């Protein structure tokens, strides 16, 4: 049976894995990337043409340094490859949430991070929002935040560019290879695949929705894969021309996961919208990837109607994708409790792509230098009380 060896093996080459592989290879590491598919692909979480990126990350201030550094890396990658990876068109946050005791609205949470991180932004009154964005139907009392440095990423292009640069720097790839088990062996880790065993000095598990089955019950209990749908709505002939120059946007109109949506400028005559509700748990190896027009109509009726102008309901298209959600909606980046040689870099909880370039860099620094420049301690496993501590959390 075939046997391969590498100082570092990266399992899963989506957003986090491709970034980690690229950063390790760029520093001369002996690194092998393994994926059960042939990335970039549309079977996981790193596809769908566009992903929102924003510096005002309402999910928490620990993420702000990651997204800011990621913006720098995306631009560096564009310079190296000549490819378009980052459309810096700006970002709108909109809140029309009813008051709720003890809760702050989405704009307020975004503002708090923007102010703390020194992100350029402005609050726009409803009249000005209607003037600038005639496709937007904001009401009196809605709050509107604008950030000029936000925008969108092209996920397939970002993954592909980093993998090509990694290979050019000396990384090896083992694609279309499914991993069956990870077994610590004292001074190394064995990775069992259908094509043979891989011997690794250290392992990065960035397998997204498939990470749970490799990492044992304590960790898999934290990882909940969910089915999400991306929708594309054609523009009406009378749609405002400003759709073509729109920023990206997130609109929260309630306090439950279903009461909000995000979207993008019009591209090729259609507008992409989604809501990332994270409620439909699935088995990533056995779920229905198809979708029906009725789902696009229901989403439009629930979330879009009366808020965005100029969209048609006929000839919509859809794609499904997977999120992998932790109990608190945060990332998990930490040593595996069963081996100090294995680093978990998953899940993204549905909001990781924008941070992935910097996470790849930080993980490479952790592996090669013993510490990362950006503090990763907020993503440790010990915040979940029933998971044994690894004894080696990742600090700054």
TORDO-90662 format. One record per residue (C-alpha): z negated, y negated, x negated. Coordinates in steps of 0.001 Angstrom, whole numbers, padded with zeros to 6 digits, always signed. Last residue first. Layout:
<recs>
ZYX/...
</recs>
This chain:
<recs>
-020273-035710+001297/-021963-032626+002636/-020755-029184+003586/-023523-026788+004526/-024545-024030+002169/-027347-021912+003608/-024934-020334+006040/-027199-021055+008994/-027422-018351+011618/-025794-019362+014938/-028097-019556+017961/-029048-023222+017408/-025574-024730+017387/-025985-027771+015134/-026335-025208+012343/-022581-024632+012339/-021812-027805+010413/-019301-030410+011633/-021473-033484+011143/-021907-032472+007477/-018280-033246+006622/-018898-036467+004678/-015700-037849+003171/-015448-037679-000620/-015740-033914-000531/-018050-031796-002674/-017887-028714-004919/-014868-029956-006851/-012225-027298-006122/-013368-025884-002779/-014982-029026-001377/-012156-031202-002675/-009597-028918-001020/-011586-029096+002222/-011639-032888+002050/-007866-033079+001510/-007132-030718+004386/-009573-032671+006557/-007759-035873+005631/-004382-034538+006804/-005950-032916+009880/-007601-035931+011465/-004817-036866+013922/-004280-033176+014682/-007869-032540+015682/-008348-033697+019262/-008102-030534+021356/-011340-028900+020256/-009995-028739+016667/-011553-025369+015999/-011610-024579+013145/-011967-024943+009387/-014290-022031+008624/-014889-021510+004898/-015277-018017+003451/-016707-017410-000034/-020262-018172+001073/-020060-015031+003172/-021569-013803+006440/-022725-017196+007718/-019180-018528+007304/-019338-021799+005385/-018661-024919+007422/-016083-027013+009237/-016453-026682+013005/-015020-029606+014959/-016577-031212+017998/-016214-030634+021746/-019923-029851+022096/-019525-026164+022982/-016463-025730+020722/-012937-025747+022114/-009830-024013+020835/-006806-025642+022460/-003636-023715+023165/-000228-024968+024244/+002009-024783+027275/+005320-026568+027621/+006722-028485+030548/+009885-030019+031944/+010491-032331+034858/+013884-032277+036563/+012601-033951+039717/+009342-035889+039804/+010735-039199+038543/+008744-041815+036643/+009191-045596+036929/+005629-046845+037114/+002311-045532+035805/-001043-045837+037604/-000298-045395+041316/+000626-041736+040871/-000400-040511+037434/-003617-038532+037820/-003852-036319+040900/-000339-036648+042313/+001256-036446+038860/-000828-033407+037890/+000100-031666+041150/+003808-032401+040669/+003748-031156+037084/+001952-027972+038171/+004430-027458+041028/+007230-027546+038452/+005867-024253+037190/+004596-023102+033815/+005191-020118+031540/+002881-019248+028672/+000983-016689+030755/-001855-015298+028688/-002408-012278+026467/-002760-012823+022729/-004460-016215+023030/-006936-014756+025566/-007510-017582+028020/-010081-020125+029227/-008802-022654+031762/-011113-025698+031641/-010049-027675+028569/-008749-030619+030653/-006265-031733+028043/-004623-034368+030261/-000922-034522+029535/+002000-036946+029639/+005400-037088+027905/+007805-039735+029197/+011524-039013+029525/+014866-040680+028766/+015307-039357+025240/+011879-040683+024246/+009723-042852+026513/+006525-044041+024864/+003551-041676+024904/+000808-040316+027123/-002808-039481+027774/-004634-038446+030912/-007949-038802+032703/-010077-037407+035482/-009646-033683+034810/-012372-033570+032154/-014938-035116+034537/-016280-038684+034298/-013604-040691+036045/-010565-042938+035558/-009907-042463+031855/-006512-043632+030605/-005347-042776+027082/-002323-044599+025721/+000446-044491+023129/+002239-047800+022700/+005313-048572+024802/+008565-049742+023226/+010935-047493+025223/+008895-047914+028403/+009570-051655+028140/+012916-051090+029888/+010982-050884+033164/+012190-047945+035280/+015066-048736+037671/+017123-045669+036708/+013955-043567+037128/+012592-042115+033910/+012315-038361+033488/+008817-036824+033434/+007757-034574+030519/+004568-032520+030948/+002327-030812+028369/+000165-028022+029756/-003089-026662+028353/-004415-023105+028169/-007886-022795+026643/-009331-020904+023681/-013155-020955+023621/-014737-020706+020181/-018528-020770+020044/-019090-017112+020958/-016541-016251+018260/-018958-017601+015669/-021954-015370+016359/-019706-012503+017500/-017701-012012+014299/-015352-014252+012323/-011920-012657+012587/-011721-012393+016395/-012899-015963+016728/-010252-017460+014486/-007337-016562+016781/-007439-019779+018831/-007278-021842+015664/-006557-019741+012576/-007919-022168+010015/-009999-019607+008120/-010147-020755+004488/-010785-017883+002085/-012197-017685-001430/-011588-015456-004445/-009049-013558-002420/-007799-009958-002451/-005034-009361+000087/-004660-005878+001544/-001441-004392+002868/+001458-005069+005221/-000493-004615+008453/-003112-006994+007128/-006631-006550+005757/-008168-009495+003907/-010616-008561+001189/-013016-011193-000112/-014179-011510-003709/-017206-011333-006044/-019420-009499-003572/-016946-007755-001298/-016717-009859+001874/-014448-008285+004532/-011945-010252+006639/-010157-008194+009282/-006847-007571+011051/-004676-010375+009735/-001178-010645+011193/+001721-011300+008864/+004789-013131+010168/+004489-015355+007102/+003023-014694+003666/+003519-017967+001788/+002974-018799-001885/+001867-022196-003160/+003475-023504-006369/+003899-027260-005878/+007289-026820-004170/+005616-024331-001823/+002978-026903-000891/+005621-029600-000407/+007517-027350+001993/+004332-026490+003886/+003312-030132+004108/+006696-031200+005465/+006786-028406+008053/+003336-029175+009437/+004050-032898+009731/+007523-032304+011221/+006126-029938+013871/+003328-032365+014685/+005353-035582+015043/+002521-038126+014977/+001817-040933+017421/+000420-044442+017395/-002678-046366+016436/-002778-049291+014002/-002288-052014+016618/-005404-051190+018675/-005462-052362+022275/-008353-052056+024740/-007957-052399+028527/-010786-052457+031079/-009948-052040+034762/-011755-054496+037036/-008617-055782+038707/-006093-052978+038741/-003791-051631+036042/-000285-050511+036996/+001352-049969+033594/+005159-049913+033379/+005158-053708+033040/+003245-053443+029750/+002910-056880+028177/+002749-058824+031448/+000662-056232+033277/-001809-056086+030378/-001982-059895+030306/-002933-060013+033977/-005441-057192+033556/-007347-058794+030698/-006793-057459+027188/-009563-056495+024773/-008461-056658+021147/-008495-054394+018120/-008582-054248+014327/-010785-051382+013173/-013877-052376+011188/-015427-048903+011432/-018494-049962+013452/-016492-052265+015688/-013820-049644+016372/-016411-046925+016970/-018310-048987+019569/-015077-050203+021132/-013876-046654+021784/-017161-045774+023478/-016922-048943+025599/-013302-048217+026470/-014190-044699+027608/-017018-045779+029878/-020692-045629+029056/-023016-043312+030972/-026744-043613+031714/-026230-044367+035380/-022575-043989+036418/-020255-046882+037152/-016793-045865+038415/-014264-045199+035640/-011231-047454+035464/-011006-047354+031709/-007879-047888+029634/-007446-047252+025912/-004143-048475+024473/-002804-047469+021042/-000241-049067+018739/+003350-048177+017840/+002690-046646+014417/+005184-043792+014716/+004092-041331+012023/+006129-038396+010661/+009634-039762+010074/+010975-037936+007023/+011888-039479+003662/+009905-036702+001995/+007708-038480-000541/+007421-041794+001281/+006779-040083+004605/+004094-037992+002925/+002379-041124+001619/+002494-042604+005117/+000920-039476+006585/-001709-039564+003822/-002758-043130+004557/-003015-042425+008285/-005103-039353+007458/-007527-041525+005506/-008111-043649+008600/-008369-040570+010814/-010980-038970+008599/-013041-042120+008072/-013291-042606+011876/-014377-039044+012712/-018081-039456+011953/-018071-042445+014330/-017759-040312+017475/-015457-038874+020142/-014389-042408+021083/-012044-042446+018098/-010995-046061+017578/-008705-045263+014654/-006035-043741+016843/-003498-040884+016641/-001784-039317+019645/+000347-036214+019116/+004109-035884+019587/+006903-033283+019739/+004906-030535+021520/+003611-028474+018616/+000478-027825+016588/-001815-025925+018986/-000563-022340+018935/+002652-020540+019931/+005177-023355+019488/+006079-022820+015826/+005965-024676+012507/+005237-022163+011257/+006528-018563+011227/+003952-016415+013045/+000964-014331+011923/+000259-016903+009223/-000896-016555+005622/-000941-019244+002919/-001590-018197-000692/-003190-020476-003257/-003534-020534-007030/-004700-024129-007262/-002616-026740-009061/-003934-029862-007376/-000910-030240-005137/-001307-026583-004168/-004791-027235-002800/-003692-030327-000854/-000640-028630+000619/-002552-025496+001640/-005277-027587+003276/-002790-029691+005243/-000849-026616+006377/-004081-024893+007416/-005505-027795+009375/-002421-028581+011469/-001022-025061+011738/-000898-022639+008840/-003441-019958+009733/-005370-018054+007063/-005563-020015+003801/-006129-017779+000757/-007722-019169-002397/-007845-017632-005892/-005004-015343-004942/-004313-011611-004982/-001769-009415-003264/-001937-005676-002620/+000841-003476-001231/+000000+000000+000000/
</recs>
